[in-house]
Amino acid sequence: MTINWGNLITQHPETGAYRNLSPDLLADAYLAPRPRDFHWDAQLGARGAPWSESSSVAPREVQAVVEKALYTLLSSTSDTQLSKIDPLALPEGRARQHLTALIDLVDANDALSDVSAYGSK
């Protein structure tokens, strides 16, 4: 399920002012932990992953594709535990390479451990 934040509105109890609901507003209200900083440029270009060459030419485009693939992968699991996914179940080839690289990206970076809770794409 993807949340369309533009459709959610809250009203201040005293002033009556309306404000769009956002992940930041919810985090402030419920003291939820903020996502850690994650530097896509460094991670996508330096990992030797299947997308590293493309990342040097079109970093924003590659970042968008990898983010979407990562979100799709995480949301396809019941509990976002990638350790339960076995890339070796796929035949040798590009799909296995990309799946392994996505899992390695999350495993190597604590900042991505909460990606499913913060960045729906």
CORNOR-V67163 format. One record per pair of residues at least 24 apart in sequence whose ideal C-beta (glycine too) atoms are under 8 Angstrom apart, sorted by sequence separation. I is the first residue (numbers start at 1). GAP is how many residues later the second one is. D is the distance in whole Angstrom. If there is no record, write none. Layout:
i: (I,I)
gap: (GAP,GAP)
d: (D,D)
This chain:
i: (82,82,40,73,40,69,73,73,70,74,69,70,66,70,80,66,74,75,70,74,50,71,70,71,50,51,50,71,71,51,71,50,49,67,68,47,67,49,49,47,64,47,47,43,43,38,38,36,37,38,36,35,36,35,35,33,35,35,35,23,3,2)
gap: (24,25,26,26,27,29,29,30,32,32,33,35,36,36,36,39,41,41,42,42,44,44,45,45,47,47,48,48,49,50,50,51,52,52,53,54,54,55,56,57,57,58,61,62,66,71,73,74,74,74,75,76,78,79,80,81,82,83,84,95,117,118)
d: (6,7,8,7,8,7,6,8,6,8,6,7,7,7,5,8,6,6,7,4,7,7,6,7,5,8,5,7,6,7,5,6,4,7,5,7,5,7,7,7,8,7,8,7,7,6,4,6,6,6,4,7,8,6,8,8,8,4,7,6,6,5)
